[in-house]
Amino acid sequence: MSKLIFKNYGGSYQLGIQDAQDLEKIQVLDETHWAATSVPIDSLNCDCVLTSYIDTDKNDRIRTDEIKAALEWLFRFLANRSRLSEGTDVLYLSDIDTSHPEGQKLRSVAELILSNLNSPDAQEISLAQVRDVQNIMANAANNGDGIISPEGTSDSDLAQFITSVMETVGSVVDASGKPGINQEQLNAFVHEAESYLAWKAAGEIPEGKDVTEIMPWGTETPQACELMTNLEEKIEQYFAQCAMVGFDERAADQMQLRQKELKEIDFTDKSVMEDRVKNAPLTAPNPEGVLDFGARINPLYVEGLFDLTEKVLKRALEKPVEQLTKKQWDNVKNVFASYRMWLNNKQGVKTEKLGKDRLHTYLNGLYRQRVSELIAEDLAVADDLKQIHNLEKLILYQKWLMELVNNFVSFPNLYNPERRALFEMGTLVIEGRQITFTMRVQDRQAHKKIAEKSYMYLLYLEVTGRQEEDIKFEIVAVVTSGTAGRLRIGKRGIFFSIDGKEWDAQIVDIVENPISIWESVKAPFQKFNDFIKKQIDKFTKSGEAKMEKSFAAPSASGMTRDLMLGGGIAIAALGSSFAYVTKALSQVNPVHILVALAGLGIFILLPGMIMGFLKIRKRDMSVLLEALGWAVNVHMRLNNSLGKLFTHTPHLPKDAHKERKDVVEQFLKEFGDTPLRSGRLSIVVLIVLLIALGFILVMITYPYIVLRQH
């Protein structure tokens, strides 16, 4: 094996991977030297079927061991690996390794597909051809999934049987998306049906008999047991209340409604009154524990107790019943003990709705056997379908694995302007710049929380467009060179995705950091400038308010005279100061002024330059990937060269020419205006500003000269 070569990508050393030999080296490369060790599949712009094959544990992430397993599988089935670097989705049959049975099966199914496509002599097969066959098989009657739908048979009775199975024990979806049943559902249905019929048979009275152990009163047993069950809880409650009264007679008083409770009852509300009566005892409890049917009975239960007495108690106790004891009640319940046990152990409830006769028809006929045969026929092509999936897998691996590894073990495509990394989304054009380092963001706030530590200037944009249907998503774009300029929330641009589509883009959030050293240097001055502007604005508004107030009030005597006097004094003071400054400047050596200005500039700018340099040095692109859920090993420092690579303004075409003459000036001349006037005004303003600046600097640098002259 040749040497492992790590290339320098913008200051980050990563393994160079260009051919099959380089892929083989990955198997022995320790994971600490991989650029990434774990990647969420939703951040990769590649075929989703590819990631489903690689993500064997189905956790929506790809790890290093899954990459190695994919490479091992690829090497097992691909004998000629020279085309891996091409990234082609066309597989040459001669490239398949047929030295083992699995490879031979793979080639055989490829030849079968080509033969079915009327290309028996073809020596290559494409991904599109394989997927066409997959779609055909998925919609065929036999597609290898072992699931039979009602539409899968022309026999209407058999289709109805399959529908009945689905309605009782559930269904599964086959490869074509249709609901059906497999052997598991069929077996479950048969078990449910047999259980129900066996349970039902145990409760039936054989011909020639009137009663059984389960049906002690014959066909009248269910109705009699139901009458007893309806009042069982209330009668049990009554005997328990009697036991309580027998223990303490005071309990009888507590069971009666108190005067306060009677006052709280709304005697106009029927439901409230019925609820109170329903919860009251059957009759007044007594210490003897006897239910006297001749006593005053709770009116809600009078009719039920009468039916129970006449139809159940009299027959069970074999005599007219005027009173009932706890022992007698237990004897009555024992009469129906077997029936109640049978009823509580009911089996096959799901199939009960089909009825006994239909279930017998299903079980005694050939329905089960015929469906089992259909399932077996369907499963017979499962191996062929598996080989077709393996063929798709091999073609996808041949096309994508080299590129995937170059976005996992190393990131060379990120630094190549002619290629795009799998985690990049496209190019943003905004404010006259192209920003190429963009990624999709699922959760902006979660991403921003981590991405802020990258020390980079980040734009979060909402991307919208009508491509077949309204689609909206968010991206993060990294501004890596130039200045922030007029970038602000709400500013719009356009976004070109990697598939060539054009979208609208609008800034919805910004993470501000210095883009260049100069921006870092001027940041304090910018903040100071903003502060001054706010103060001036505040002062101006305050002055305007006072002026409006003074104009509204009556003028005081002598105000005009005082204003004129004050203005004259101020003008005289300014003239005197200007004379002193002029005289002081004439006595100062110009060299000293320049040295002082240079020293002052260095004193002011140097700290900002140092801080800016340190911040710029901390910019790390790997943090943005980590914010997407990546596990990244390498530090992807962003230097000035890379910054210009990711954010730049393209040159004009070679045949383009700029005319320096301002066209607007020609239009101004038509109105009789000349740009010279505005130019002169600008020069005058500039001279005044320079004189004021010189005055301030001299006052700061040589205050003793001015004071001495004064």
C-alpha positions in Angstrom: 0.0 0.0 0.0 1.3 3.4 -0.9 1.8 6.2 1.6 -1.0 8.1 3.2 -0.8 11.7 1.8 -2.4 14.5 3.9 -2.9 17.7 1.9 -3.0 21.2 3.2 -6.5 22.7 2.7 -6.4 26.3 4.0 -4.1 25.4 6.9 -6.0 22.1 7.7 -4.3 18.8 6.9 -6.7 16.2 5.5 -6.3 12.9 3.7 -6.1 13.2 -0.1 -8.7 10.8 -1.6 -8.7 10.5 -5.4 -8.9 6.8 -6.4 -9.7 3.3 -5.1 -6.3 2.9 -3.5 -7.0 6.0 -1.4 -10.4 4.5 -0.4 -8.6 1.3 0.8 -6.3 3.4 3.0 -9.4 4.6 4.9 -9.9 1.2 6.4 -6.6 1.4 8.3 -6.8 5.2 9.1 -7.6 5.9 12.8 -10.8 7.8 13.3 -8.9 10.6 15.1 -7.5 11.6 11.6 -10.9 11.7 9.9 -12.3 15.2 9.3 -15.7 14.1 10.7 -16.8 11.0 12.7 -20.6 11.4 12.7 -22.9 13.1 10.3 -26.7 13.7 10.2 -28.1 12.4 6.9 -30.5 15.3 6.5 -27.5 17.7 6.0 -26.2 15.8 2.9 -27.3 16.7 -0.6 -27.2 13.2 -2.1 -29.5 10.3 -3.1 -31.6 9.5 0.0 -31.6 5.8 -1.0 -27.8 5.8 -0.7 -27.9 7.1 2.9 -30.6 4.5 3.8 -28.3 1.7 2.7 -25.3 3.1 4.7 -27.3 4.0 7.8 -27.7 0.4 8.9 -29.0 1.2 12.5 -31.6 3.6 11.1 -30.7 6.4 13.6 -30.6 9.1 10.8 -26.8 9.5 11.3 -23.8 8.0 9.5 -20.8 7.0 11.6 -17.3 5.9 10.8 -18.0 2.2 11.2 -20.9 2.5 8.7 -18.6 4.2 6.2 -16.1 1.4 6.6 -18.8 -1.3 6.3 -20.0 0.4 3.1 -16.5 0.4 1.6 -16.0 -3.2 2.6 -19.2 -4.2 0.9 -18.3 -2.2 -2.3 -14.9 -3.9 -2.5 -16.5 -7.3 -2.1 -18.7 -6.9 -5.1 -16.7 -4.6 -7.4 -13.7 -6.2 -9.0 -12.7 -3.3 -11.3 -12.6 -0.1 -9.2 -11.0 2.2 -11.7 -14.3 3.9 -12.4 -14.9 4.9 -8.8 -13.4 8.3 -9.3 -15.7 9.0 -12.2 -18.8 8.9 -10.1 -20.8 7.2 -12.8 -24.2 5.6 -12.3 -23.6 3.1 -15.1 -22.2 -0.3 -14.0 -20.2 -2.5 -16.4 -21.1 -6.2 -15.9 -17.5 -7.1 -16.3 -16.7 -5.0 -13.2 -18.8 -7.2 -10.9 -16.7 -9.7 -8.8 -18.1 -13.1 -9.7 -15.5 -15.1 -7.8 -18.1 -15.8 -5.1 -21.8 -16.9 -5.3 -23.2 -13.6 -4.2 -21.4 -11.8 -7.0 -22.6 -14.4 -9.5 -26.2 -13.9 -8.4 -25.7 -10.2 -8.8 -24.5 -10.5 -12.4 -27.2 -13.0 -13.2 -30.0 -10.6 -12.1 -28.3 -7.8 -14.1 -28.3 -9.9 -17.2 -32.0 -10.9 -16.5 -33.0 -7.2 -16.3 -31.2 -6.4 -19.5 -32.8 -9.3 -21.2 -36.3 -8.2 -20.0 -35.5 -4.8 -21.4 -34.7 -6.3 -24.8 -31.0 -5.6 -24.4 -29.6 -9.1 -23.9 -26.2 -8.3 -25.4 -25.7 -5.1 -23.4 -22.6 -5.1 -21.2 -23.6 -2.3 -18.9 -26.6 -1.4 -16.8 -27.7 2.0 -15.5 -29.3 3.1 -12.2 -32.4 4.3 -14.1 -32.9 0.8 -15.7 -32.6 -0.9 -12.3 -35.1 1.5 -10.7 -37.6 1.0 -13.6 -37.6 -2.7 -12.9 -38.0 -2.0 -9.2 -41.0 0.1 -9.8 -42.5 -2.6 -12.2 -41.9 -5.3 -9.6 -43.3 -3.2 -6.8 -46.6 -2.9 -8.6 -46.7 -6.5 -9.8 -48.8 -9.1 -8.2 -45.7 -10.9 -6.9 -43.2 -8.4 -5.6 -41.4 -10.4 -3.0 -42.8 -8.8 0.1 -45.1 -11.7 1.1 -48.1 -9.4 1.3 -51.3 -10.2 -0.6 -53.9 -7.4 -1.1 -57.6 -8.0 -2.1 -56.7 -6.6 -5.6 -54.0 -9.3 -5.9 -56.6 -12.0 -6.8 -59.4 -12.3 -9.3 -61.5 -14.5 -7.1 -64.1 -12.3 -5.4 -64.7 -14.7 -2.6 -61.0 -14.9 -1.8 -60.7 -11.1 -2.0 -63.6 -10.8 0.5 -61.8 -13.2 2.8 -58.6 -11.1 2.6 -60.7 -8.0 3.4 -62.3 -9.7 6.4 -58.9 -10.6 7.7 -57.7 -7.0 7.3 -60.8 -5.7 9.1 -60.4 -8.0 12.1 -56.7 -8.4 12.8 -55.2 -5.4 10.8 -53.2 -5.0 7.6 -49.7 -4.2 6.4 -48.7 -2.1 3.4 -47.0 -3.9 0.5 -44.2 -2.6 -1.8 -46.7 -0.8 -4.0 -48.3 1.0 -1.1 -51.5 -1.1 -1.0 -52.8 -2.6 2.2 -52.9 -6.4 2.5 -52.1 -9.3 4.7 -49.0 -11.5 5.2 -48.7 -15.0 6.8 -48.6 -13.4 10.3 -52.0 -11.7 9.8 -53.4 -14.9 8.3 -52.3 -17.0 11.2 -53.6 -14.5 13.7 -57.0 -14.5 12.0 -57.3 -18.2 12.0 -56.3 -18.4 15.7 -58.9 -15.7 16.6 -61.6 -17.5 14.6 -60.9 -20.9 16.0 -60.7 -19.5 19.6 -64.1 -17.8 19.1 -65.8 -20.8 17.6 -64.4 -23.1 20.4 -65.6 -20.6 23.1 -69.0 -20.3 21.4 -69.4 -24.1 21.2 -68.7 -24.5 24.9 -71.7 -22.4 25.7 -74.1 -24.1 23.4 -76.6 -26.7 24.5 -76.2 -30.0 22.7 -79.2 -31.4 20.9 -81.3 -33.5 23.1 -80.4 -31.7 26.3 -82.1 -28.8 28.0 -79.3 -27.6 30.4 -75.6 -27.8 30.8 -73.1 -26.9 33.5 -72.6 -23.6 31.8 -76.3 -23.1 31.0 -78.0 -24.3 34.2 -81.3 -22.8 33.2 -81.0 -23.6 29.5 -81.6 -20.8 27.1 -83.0 -18.6 29.9 -79.6 -18.5 31.6 -78.2 -15.4 29.9 -81.3 -13.3 30.6 -81.5 -14.4 34.3 -77.8 -13.8 34.8 -78.1 -10.3 33.3 -81.0 -9.4 35.7 -78.8 -10.6 38.6 -75.7 -8.8 37.4 -77.5 -5.5 36.9 -78.4 -5.3 40.6 -75.4 -7.2 42.0 -73.3 -4.1 42.9 -76.3 -2.4 44.7 -77.2 -5.5 46.6 -73.6 -6.1 47.6 -73.5 -2.5 48.8 -76.6 -3.0 50.9 -75.3 -6.0 52.7 -72.0 -4.2 53.4 -74.0 -1.2 54.8 -75.9 -3.7 57.1 -72.7 -5.1 58.3 -71.5 -1.6 59.2 -74.8 -0.8 61.1 -74.5 -4.1 62.9 -71.0 -3.0 64.1 -72.1 0.5 65.0 -75.8 1.6 64.8 -74.7 5.2 64.5 -73.6 4.4 60.9 -77.3 4.3 59.9 -77.7 8.0 60.7 -74.6 8.8 58.7 -76.1 7.1 55.6 -79.1 9.4 55.6 -79.2 12.8 54.0 -78.6 15.6 56.5 -80.6 18.8 56.7 -77.7 20.8 55.3 -77.4 18.4 52.3 -81.1 18.6 51.6 -80.9 22.4 51.5 -78.1 22.2 48.9 -80.1 20.0 46.5 -81.6 21.7 43.5 -85.1 20.2 43.5 -85.7 21.6 40.0 -82.8 19.6 38.5 -84.0 16.1 37.6 -80.4 14.7 37.0 -79.2 16.0 40.4 -82.1 14.4 42.3 -81.7 11.1 40.4 -78.0 11.1 41.2 -78.8 11.5 44.9 -81.4 8.7 44.9 -79.1 6.5 42.9 -76.4 6.6 45.5 -78.8 6.2 48.4 -79.2 2.7 50.0 -81.7 0.1 48.5 -83.6 0.4 51.8 -82.8 1.4 55.3 -79.9 -0.9 56.5 -80.5 -3.1 59.6 -78.2 -4.9 62.0 -79.7 -8.3 61.0 -78.5 -8.0 57.4 -81.8 -8.8 55.8 -83.1 -7.2 52.6 -86.9 -6.8 53.2 -88.7 -6.5 49.9 -91.8 -5.3 51.8 -90.0 -2.3 53.3 -89.8 1.1 51.6 -87.5 0.5 48.6 -85.4 3.0 46.8 -87.7 4.1 43.9 -85.0 3.8 41.3 -84.6 0.1 42.0 -88.2 -1.0 42.7 -88.9 -2.4 39.2 -85.5 -4.1 38.9 -85.9 -5.8 42.3 -89.4 -7.0 41.4 -88.1 -8.7 38.2 -85.2 -10.2 40.0 -87.5 -11.6 42.7 -90.0 -13.1 40.3 -87.7 -14.4 37.6 -84.5 -15.3 39.4 -84.7 -15.5 43.2 -88.0 -17.4 43.4 -86.6 -20.1 41.0 -83.1 -20.2 42.4 -84.3 -20.5 46.1 -87.3 -22.6 45.0 -89.8 -20.6 47.0 -91.4 -17.2 47.1 -89.0 -14.6 48.5 -90.1 -11.8 50.7 -86.7 -11.3 52.4 -83.2 -12.0 51.3 -80.1 -12.8 53.4 -76.5 -12.6 52.5 -76.2 -16.4 52.4 -79.2 -16.8 50.1 -77.7 -14.1 47.8 -74.4 -16.0 47.6 -76.3 -19.2 46.8 -78.1 -17.4 43.9 -74.8 -16.2 42.5 -73.3 -19.7 42.7 -76.1 -20.9 40.3 -74.6 -18.8 37.6 -70.9 -19.2 38.5 -70.0 -21.4 35.6 -71.9 -19.3 33.1 -70.2 -16.1 34.3 -66.8 -17.7 34.2 -67.4 -18.8 30.6 -68.7 -15.3 29.7 -65.7 -13.6 31.3 -63.2 -15.9 29.4 -64.6 -14.9 26.0 -62.1 -15.7 23.2 -61.7 -14.4 19.6 -63.7 -11.2 20.2 -62.2 -9.6 17.0 -63.9 -12.1 14.8 -67.3 -12.2 16.5 -68.7 -9.6 14.2 -68.3 -11.9 11.2 -70.7 -14.4 12.7 -70.5 -18.1 13.4 -71.6 -19.3 10.0 -69.2 -17.2 8.0 -66.3 -18.2 10.2 -67.1 -21.8 9.7 -67.2 -21.2 6.0 -63.8 -19.5 6.1 -62.2 -22.2 8.2 -63.7 -25.3 6.6 -63.1 -24.0 3.0 -59.8 -23.6 1.1 -59.4 -19.9 1.9 -56.5 -20.3 4.3 -54.7 -22.7 2.0 -55.2 -20.5 -1.1 -53.9 -17.4 0.6 -50.9 -19.2 2.0 -50.1 -20.4 -1.6 -50.3 -16.8 -2.9 -48.0 -15.6 -0.1 -45.5 -18.4 -0.9 -45.6 -17.5 -4.6 -45.0 -13.9 -3.7 -42.0 -14.7 -1.5 -40.5 -16.9 -4.2 -39.3 -13.8 -6.0 -38.0 -12.2 -2.8 -34.4 -13.3 -3.5 -34.6 -11.8 -7.0 -35.9 -8.6 -5.6 -33.1 -8.6 -3.0 -30.5 -9.0 -5.7 -32.1 -6.1 -7.6 -31.8 -4.0 -4.4 -28.2 -5.1 -4.1 -27.6 -4.1 -7.7 -29.0 -0.6 -7.0 -26.9 -0.5 -3.9 -23.7 -1.3 -5.9 -24.4 1.3 -8.5 -25.1 4.0 -5.8 -21.9 3.1 -4.0 -19.9 3.3 -7.2 -21.4 6.7 -8.0 -21.5 8.3 -4.5 -19.0 6.7 -2.1 -16.0 8.5 -3.4 -17.7 11.9 -3.1 -19.3 11.0 0.3 -15.9 10.0 1.7 -14.5 13.4 0.4 -17.2 15.0 2.6 -16.5 12.8 5.6 -12.9 11.7 5.9 -11.8 15.0 4.4 -13.4 18.1 2.9 -11.5 18.9 -0.4 -14.6 19.8 -2.3 -15.3 22.7 0.1 -12.1 24.4 -1.0 -12.5 23.7 -4.7 -14.4 26.5 -6.5 -15.3 24.1 -9.4 -17.0 21.6 -7.0 -19.5 21.7 -4.1 -19.4 19.9 -0.8 -22.4 17.7 -0.1 -23.3 19.9 2.9 -23.4 23.1 0.8 -26.7 24.3 -0.5 -25.7 26.8 -3.3 -24.7 30.4 -4.0 -26.3 33.5 -2.5 -26.1 36.7 -4.5 -26.7 39.8 -2.3 -25.4 43.4 -2.3 -23.2 42.8 -5.3 -21.5 39.8 -3.8 -21.5 36.0 -4.3 -21.5 34.0 -1.1 -20.8 30.3 -1.8 -20.5 28.9 1.7 -24.2 28.2 2.5 -25.9 25.4 4.4 -29.4 24.5 5.2 -30.6 25.1 8.7 -33.5 23.1 10.3 -33.6 25.0 13.7 -32.2 28.5 13.5 -32.1 29.3 17.2 -30.4 26.0 18.0 -27.9 26.5 15.2 -27.3 30.1 16.1 -26.5 29.3 19.7 -23.5 27.2 18.6 -22.6 29.1 15.4 -22.0 32.3 17.3 -18.8 30.7 18.6 -17.4 30.6 15.1 -16.5 34.3 15.3 -17.8 34.7 11.7 -20.4 37.1 10.2 -23.4 34.9 9.6 -26.6 35.7 7.6 -29.7 33.6 8.2 -32.0 33.8 5.2 -35.5 32.5 4.5 -35.5 31.0 1.0 -38.8 30.8 -0.9 -39.8 29.9 -4.4 -42.4 28.2 -6.5 -40.9 25.1 -8.0 -43.8 22.8 -8.7 -45.2 23.7 -5.3 -44.6 26.4 -2.7 -41.4 25.6 -0.8 -39.8 27.5 2.1 -36.6 26.7 4.0 -33.8 28.5 5.8 -30.1 28.7 5.1 -27.1 30.2 6.8 -24.6 32.1 4.6 -21.1 33.1 5.8 -19.7 36.5 4.8 -16.0 35.9 4.7 -14.5 39.0 3.0 -15.3 42.6 2.4 -17.4 44.6 4.8 -20.9 44.3 6.3 -21.9 47.3 4.2 -25.7 47.5 3.8 -26.4 44.0 5.0 -29.4 44.1 7.4 -32.4 42.2 8.4 -35.0 42.4 5.7 -32.6 42.8 2.8 -33.3 40.6 -0.2 -31.2 38.7 -2.6 -31.4 35.6 -4.8 -30.2 32.1 -4.1 -29.1 29.6 -6.7 -29.3 26.0 -5.3 -26.9 23.3 -6.4 -29.5 21.8 -8.7 -29.6 25.1 -10.7 -32.9 26.4 -9.4 -33.3 30.1 -8.6 -35.0 31.2 -5.3 -35.9 34.4 -3.5 -33.9 35.0 -0.3 -34.4 37.4 2.5 -32.3 38.0 5.6 -34.2 37.2 8.8 -31.3 37.1 11.3 -27.7 38.2 11.6 -24.7 37.1 13.8 -22.4 40.1 13.7 -18.6 39.6 13.9 -15.7 41.4 12.2 -15.3 40.4 8.6 -11.8 41.9 8.2 -9.2 43.5 10.4 -10.2 46.9 9.2 -13.8 46.3 10.3 -12.5 45.2 13.7 -10.4 48.4 14.0 -13.2 50.8 13.1 -15.8 48.9 15.2 -15.1 51.1 18.4 -15.3 54.2 16.3 -18.5 53.0 14.7 -20.0 52.5 18.1 -18.8 55.9 19.2 -20.2 57.4 16.1 -23.6 55.8 16.7 -23.5 57.1 20.3 -22.7 60.6 19.1 -25.5 60.5 16.5 -28.0 59.4 19.2 -26.9 62.2 21.5 -27.0 64.8 18.8 -30.5 63.5 17.8 -31.6 63.7 21.4 -30.1 67.2 21.9 -31.7 68.4 18.6 -35.1 67.1 19.6 -34.8 68.7 23.0 -33.7 72.0 21.5 -36.6 72.0 19.0 -39.0 71.4 21.9 -37.6 74.3 23.9 -37.6 76.5 20.9 -41.2 75.7 20.1 -42.1 76.4 23.7 -40.3 79.8 23.7 -42.0 80.8 20.5 -45.3 79.9 22.0 -44.7 82.1 25.1 -44.8 86.0 25.0 -41.4 87.6 24.2 -39.6 89.0 27.2 -38.4 92.6 27.1 -34.9 93.0 25.8 -34.6 89.4 24.5 -33.6 90.5 21.0 -31.0 92.9 22.4 -29.5 90.2 24.6 -29.4 87.7 21.7 -27.5 90.1 19.5 -25.1 91.0 22.3 -24.4 87.3 23.1 -23.9 86.5 19.4 -21.4 89.3 19.0 -19.4 88.2 22.0 -19.4 84.6 20.7 -18.2 85.7 17.3 -15.4 87.8 18.9 -14.3 84.9 21.0 -14.1 82.5 18.0 -12.1 85.1 16.1 -9.7 85.6 19.0 -9.3 81.8 19.3 -8.7 81.4 15.6 -6.0 84.1 15.7 -4.2 82.4 18.6 -4.4 79.0 16.8 -3.0 80.5 13.6 -0.1 82.2 15.4 0.6 79.0 17.4 0.7 76.9 14.2 3.1 79.2 12.6 5.6 78.6 15.4 5.3 74.8 15.3 7.6 72.6 13.2 5.5 70.7 10.6 7.6 67.6 11.2 6.6 67.6 14.8 2.9 67.8 13.8 3.3 64.9 11.4 5.1 62.8 14.1 2.4 63.7 16.6 -0.4 62.8 14.2 1.3 59.5 13.4 1.8 58.7 17.1 -1.7 59.6 17.9 -3.0 57.4 15.0 -0.9 54.5 16.1 -2.0 54.9 19.7 -5.7 54.9 18.7 -5.5 52.2 15.9 -3.0 49.7 17.2 -5.1 48.2 20.0 -8.0 47.8 17.6 -5.7 46.2 15.0 -4.4 43.7 17.5 -7.8 42.8 18.7 -9.1 42.6 15.2 -6.2 40.3 14.1 -6.9 38.0 17.1 -10.6 37.8 16.3 -10.0 37.1 12.6 -7.6 34.4 13.5 -10.3 32.6 15.6 -12.7 32.2 12.8 -13.5 28.5 12.5 -15.8 27.0 9.8 -16.0 23.6 11.6 -18.2 25.2 14.3 -20.9 25.8 11.6 -20.9 22.1 10.8 -21.1 21.2 14.5 -24.1 23.5 14.8 -25.8 21.3 12.2 -25.1 18.2 14.3 -21.8 17.1 12.8 -19.0 15.6 14.9 -15.9 17.3 13.5 -12.3 16.6 14.3 -10.4 19.2 12.3 -10.1 22.9 13.0 -11.1 24.6 9.7 -9.6 28.0 10.2 -10.7 30.8 7.9 -7.8 32.8 6.6 -7.9 35.8 4.2 -7.3 33.6 1.1 -10.2 31.3 2.0 -12.3 34.3 2.8 -11.9 35.7 -0.7 -12.8 32.2 -2.1 -16.1 32.0 -0.3 -17.2 35.6 -0.7 -16.3 37.7 -3.7 -17.5 39.9 -6.5 -16.8 38.3 -10.0 -14.9 40.4 -12.5 -16.8 42.0 -15.4 -16.6 40.2 -18.8 -13.4 40.7 -20.7 -15.1 42.7 -23.4 -16.8 45.0 -20.9 -15.7 48.7 -20.7 -16.4 51.3 -18.0 -17.0 54.9 -19.1 -15.8 57.2 -16.4 -17.9 60.2 -17.5 -20.9 60.6 -15.3 -24.0 60.5 -17.4 -26.0 62.4 -14.8 -23.9 65.6 -15.4 -25.2 65.8 -18.9 -28.8 65.8 -17.7 -27.9 68.5 -15.1 -26.6 70.7 -17.9 -29.9 70.5 -19.6 -31.5 72.1 -16.5 -28.9 74.9 -16.5 -27.1 73.5 -13.5 -23.4 72.7 -13.4 -21.6 70.2 -11.1 -18.9 72.8 -10.5 -21.0 74.6 -7.9 -21.5 71.5 -5.9 -17.8 70.7 -6.3 -16.8 74.1 -5.0 -19.1 73.8 -2.0 -17.5 70.4 -1.2 -14.0 71.8 -1.4 -15.0 74.7 1.0 -16.5 72.2 3.5 -13.4 70.0 3.3 -11.1 73.0 4.0 -13.1 74.0 7.0 -13.1 70.5 8.4 -9.3 70.2 7.9 -8.7 73.5 9.7 -10.9 72.4 12.6 -9.1 69.0 12.8 -5.7 70.7 12.8 -6.9 73.0 15.6 -8.0 70.1 17.7 -4.8 68.1 17.2 -2.6 71.1 18.0 -4.5 71.8 21.2 -4.0 68.1 22.2 -0.4 67.8 21.1 1.1 71.3 22.1 -1.3 72.8 24.6 1.6 74.7 26.3 2.4 76.7 23.1 -1.2 78.0 22.9 -1.3 78.7 26.6 2.0 80.6 26.5 0.8 82.7 23.6 -2.3 83.4 25.4 
